[in-house]
Amino acid sequence: MKQYIVRRVGYSLLSLFLLSLTIFLFVRVTGDPVSLLVEPGASPDDIETMRRQLGLDQPLWVQYGHFVASFVTGDLGLSFYYRTPVLELYFQRLPNSLLLAGVAMALSLLIGIPSGILAAVRVDGFWDSAGKIFSLLGLSLPQFWVGLVLILFFSVYLGWLPSSGSGSVAHLLMPAFTLGWYFAAAHMRLTRSSMLDVLGSEYIKLARLKGLPEALVIGKHALKNALIPVITLAGINLVVMINVAVVVETVFAWPGIGRLLYEGITFRDFPVVQGVVVIGGAMIVLVNLMVDILYALIDPRIRLES
Amino acid sequence: MSSEPLLSLENLSAHYVSQQGTRVVRAVDDVTLSLKAGGTLGIVGESGSGKSTLALTILRLLPPAARIVSGRMMFEGENLLDKSDTEMRQVRGKRIAMILQDPMASLNPLFTIGDQVGEPLRVHDGASRATAWQRAVALLKSVRIASPETRVSQFPHEMSGGMRQRIVGAIGISCEPRLLIADEPTTSLDLTIQAQYLSLLRELQREHGLALIFITHNLGIVAKMCDQLAVMYAGKVVEQGPVSQIFSTPVHPYTKALLGSIPRMTDNRDHLTAIEGQPPDLASLPPGCSFAARCPMAFGRCRDEAPPEFAVGEGRTARCWLAVPNADAKAAMERSNVA
């Protein structure tokens, strides 16, 4: 078990290293940030000074080493654009992202779990087909398109909801739905397949043999077992929602972490992009690591494999 | 009531139909059986012969692809096929209970033993949570589980296989049913625990006046446990009657082959006897007797015409042309015995 955990932690650190290296290099491919930071017509000297101030005159490996070294001490550097620590920016935006992700997650579970159960109980029936269409659309329609159609309909034609910004429940509805639909589809499909698995089990057969009403068979004996994988996935998805709701936050101008990342990319604000991506990546890797270890604790077969 | 059998199945057929309706699998085909109160009926046959489907047919819990196409199922004077789903639910677990094959899989891993054992009482008898819990303790005690007071609040993974199977047995008898159907209840237990479990079932049967249907492929268990036997082949009951008579003078060649394939300690043969060939595809049965292709005594008529059930003695029937109660056929039987 100890060996298994050590190995898992090793893999996690390796993924984080590869992620940080990739984002470090990719962000530098987007162009020179200095040209966006200096006034038009600035002298070559000014530009050079700016570049030195930002540490961009150093060789790449020195820059990378500096980035990793400060990341390990919990320092993500200063934003080129805002001139404030990246971590401070991240925590400023975090509550908004948590709010959006929380509501979107609640929506996705409220839609995904009941419709997944219905689809499994009435497999191949009308609700199963309707659910398939709903989840196919949810997984395949691009979020920016869903967002724009919602804005067109509810803001432009009906005038019911504000098209962008934050501050009220009305502001939250469309972005939460846009973000939640995709995950509702994922949660629905997993609930359906896991429910079908459970419904075929011997203990469900025994529950029916006992003469339990169908509501008790489904609602008590099947549901609790079927939800275990769904809750696991939802936990991982919540972290994803918090950190990578870039498209939705941009379409609705929601001031969260996704939008911070988008701004970072537009302004070539390297520390912001690197910081947000690596924090998000670290959270996702950490949650996966925890799930792996928990599964190993629960299921002895995984432990033995290692 | 006492002269009437507890359960009688009359020409019962249940078929699996493929989604397009093109393939019909006759899993239970024209089965007529009866069982008196307190009696024990063994149903034997190879895998796929329709034994388990027959059990689920009696409880009307067939998978969605299967349906009961004809026949009657009289239980305590009522036709179970006339009952609504709700009425049928009130029969399951209360008047007819069933024990499944796999004790490891038939308990829900997320609920306590007490919850699962007491559940039928709460549903059928409206027992309160506390009463059901107390009854669960008593039931665990009656299936010989040590320290039932602590076991009752534990979860299935904390029990051994033998304990779990006894717990499943406790669930079966919780509402004091009239009939208990046990589908290969000991297959996954090791031998010493099998013997304990079987004697426990017999005790429970005596105490509660239960009728038992024992589905198994183990003729040894039938010999020990049952007074009536039905042999199934390809969805049909090919021979039935009192166990002792069938064991001493089997009529149907399939029954003879089954009895011949039991390995015995006294044998000095160095090989096991198997029945040649494969059971037929239940979706495309031959026109004649389903066993004809594997039968060492088959003759012309067997391949053309399916034999009906012939009475071959007091309370005995067999589906075999060799059992025709007239002289011609007797002669045919003798000829084929010589050949």
Interface residues (C-beta under 8 A of the other chain):
Chain A: S201 E202 Y203 K205 L206 A207 R208 L209 K210 G211 L212 P213 L216 K220 H221 K224 N225
Chain B: L59 L61 R89 Q90 V91 R92 G93 K94 A97 M98 L100 Q101 D102 A105 S106 L107 N108 P109 L110 F111 E119 P120 V123 H124 V168 I171
